[in-house]
Amino acid sequence: MPHSRRRRLIAYSAIGLFVLIDAVLVTSALTSTSVDAAVDASSTPAATASVFPTPSATPSPALAATPTPTFAPAVSPVPASRLLSAVSTTAAWRATTGACPATAASPELSTDSGATWVTSNATAPTGVTALQNIFAQSESVAEFVGLADEDCAPQFVKTFVGGENYSSYPDELDVAWYIDPADRATVHGPDGLATAPCDAVVTVAPSVGDAGSAAVLCADGRLFATTDAATTWSPPVTVAGMVTLTATSTGYLAVATTTSATTPADCIGVDLVVLTADLAPTVTGCYPTEQTPAALAGNVAVAAADDTVWLWIGDATLRSTDAGRTWL
């Protein structure tokens, strides 16, 4: 092979080798760059979809916060610690009560619209304690069912002289309406003991002018009425927050606690609820108070006479002549 041709072949081979080496280097650089980029990307967490909606300047209706409802605390009726019976616009009897035989029977009489009260002692002459109800007939005459201090058995006592003296009348107990705290699953009426319409009766309200009719308030908040001396009972009626019950000349009267005012006529306190003989309820008025429903249960008493409603609540004894819309 001529010498010049050999030199050209060597030169071409050198050039080809250079191009091959250069290509290898370029490929290696590109591969390194790709790896570095992949490593850099792997060092930063990838974005994921959030389980919470992203806040916006103006929340859409679907994402707007919904107010948490506030529920009034439940209150259940309990046996009364206060008893009240009115006989006129200006006169009424009242008493506090509690456990037998520790709670003396000390009825009080007011003849000046509740401005003052005169206390009497029924325990000393009769041995009665823990009064369960009051049936006042006048300023002078009032009847009571309580519990005997010896055995806490039901006892009927009466005064004809405005509380200056008391006597026991066992025969009157036989036809009286009352609840024996020892057995609240029964009701005593004119025909004797009868099964109550619930497991625990809190209050019995004998009808005015009809010996065989009465209504009962149960510990579960239900109301029942009877017109045949507790032989049968009406379907139950429930008035939310009811804490006490009494009878009137046209039906019944109740007090129910309330923790919200829904109309301008309402208030936060206690509602006055008028019930027909069939227990159809109508809220007619309200008395404002800051006492809680739990504090009011068992500690409110209501009565009615001569179109006047009496309410004993807290330290006040109040009267209303317009069904509880205003108070005196």
Order of alpha helices (4+ residues) and beta strands (2+ residues): alpha-beta-beta-beta-beta-alpha-beta-beta-beta-beta-alpha-beta-beta-beta-beta-beta-beta-beta-beta-beta-beta-alpha-beta-beta-beta
